[in-house]
Amino acid sequence: MGTIALEGLEFFAYHGFYPEERIIGNRYGVDISVKTDFSKAAEQDKIKYTVNYGTLYGIVKEEMLVSSLLLETVAQKIITKVMSQFPQVQEVEIIIRKFNPPIGGVCKASCVTLREIRE
């Protein structure tokens, strides 16, 4: 079992509980990691036996562009798509950060972390 990760992805998106957040938008950061057995990919040097970084990025990007009230919703949608598209993935963990959240004080970022393990 190994880990494949994309770290420090950045998007401008329109998520948020408050209506003005969905109008103005904000910067978001995403880290995603998947656990899978990629020994066959390493042995045979073939991408079809692993998780393609580009496809993984595309899933994250697609869901980040769909406005949601909660980051928890966005994270769950991403995990569901990853698990569906890559049946060999055993675990997905995602962290979504909202930079400068509207909390009435100084805060570099708020974040949610969600992890799902395939049974």
C-alpha positions in Angstrom: 0.0 0.0 0.0 1.3 3.4 -0.9 0.2 7.0 -0.9 -0.3 9.4 -3.8 -0.9 13.0 -2.9 -1.5 16.4 -4.5 -0.6 19.2 -2.1 -1.2 22.9 -2.3 -3.8 23.0 -5.0 -5.3 26.5 -5.3 -8.7 27.6 -6.6 -10.9 30.6 -6.6 -14.4 29.5 -5.9 -17.8 30.6 -4.5 -18.5 28.5 -1.4 -19.9 29.7 1.8 -22.7 29.9 4.2 -23.2 33.6 3.8 -24.8 34.8 0.5 -22.1 37.4 0.0 -19.4 34.6 0.0 -21.2 33.0 -2.9 -21.2 36.3 -4.8 -17.7 37.6 -4.0 -15.8 34.3 -3.9 -12.6 33.4 -2.1 -9.3 31.6 -2.5 -9.2 28.0 -1.4 -6.4 25.5 -0.9 -6.8 21.8 -1.3 -4.6 18.8 -0.3 -5.7 15.3 -1.3 -4.1 12.0 -0.7 -5.2 8.5 -1.7 -3.9 5.1 -0.5 -3.7 2.3 -3.0 -1.5 -0.6 -3.9 0.6 0.7 -6.7 3.2 -2.1 -6.7 2.0 -3.4 -10.1 2.4 0.1 -11.5 5.9 0.5 -10.1 6.8 -3.0 -11.4 5.4 -2.6 -14.9 5.9 1.2 -15.3 2.3 1.5 -16.5 -0.1 4.3 -15.4 -3.2 2.2 -15.8 -2.3 0.4 -12.6 -2.1 3.5 -10.4 -4.0 6.8 -9.8 -3.4 9.4 -12.5 -2.5 12.8 -11.0 -4.2 14.6 -13.8 -7.5 12.8 -13.4 -7.3 13.3 -9.6 -6.8 17.0 -10.1 -9.6 17.2 -12.6 -12.0 15.7 -10.0 -11.0 18.2 -7.4 -11.2 21.1 -9.8 -14.7 20.1 -11.1 -16.2 19.9 -7.6 -14.5 23.1 -6.4 -16.2 25.0 -9.3 -19.7 23.9 -8.0 -20.9 26.4 -5.4 -21.8 24.9 -2.0 -22.8 26.2 1.4 -20.4 24.0 3.3 -16.8 22.8 2.6 -17.9 19.5 4.2 -20.2 19.0 1.2 -17.5 19.8 -1.3 -15.1 17.4 0.5 -17.6 14.6 0.5 -18.5 15.0 -3.2 -14.8 14.9 -4.1 -14.2 11.7 -2.0 -17.3 10.0 -3.5 -16.1 10.7 -7.1 -12.5 9.6 -6.4 -13.8 6.3 -4.8 -16.1 5.8 -7.8 -13.6 6.5 -10.5 -10.7 4.6 -8.8 -12.1 1.3 -7.4 -8.5 0.3 -6.4 -8.2 3.3 -3.9 -8.6 2.1 -0.3 -8.6 5.5 1.4 -9.0 9.1 0.6 -8.2 12.1 2.8 -8.9 15.7 1.8 -8.2 19.0 3.4 -9.9 22.1 2.1 -8.8 25.5 3.3 -10.7 28.8 3.0 -8.2 31.7 3.1 -9.3 34.7 5.1 -12.7 33.4 6.2 -15.3 36.0 7.2 -15.2 35.5 10.9 -14.8 39.1 12.1 -11.2 38.7 13.1 -7.8 37.8 11.8 -7.6 34.2 10.5 -5.2 32.9 7.8 -7.5 30.0 6.9 -10.3 27.8 8.1 -10.3 24.2 7.0 -12.1 21.0 7.0 -10.5 17.5 6.8 -12.4 14.5 5.7 -11.2 10.9 5.4 -13.0 7.9 4.1 -11.8 4.3 4.1 -13.3 1.7 1.8 -14.8 -1.2 3.6 
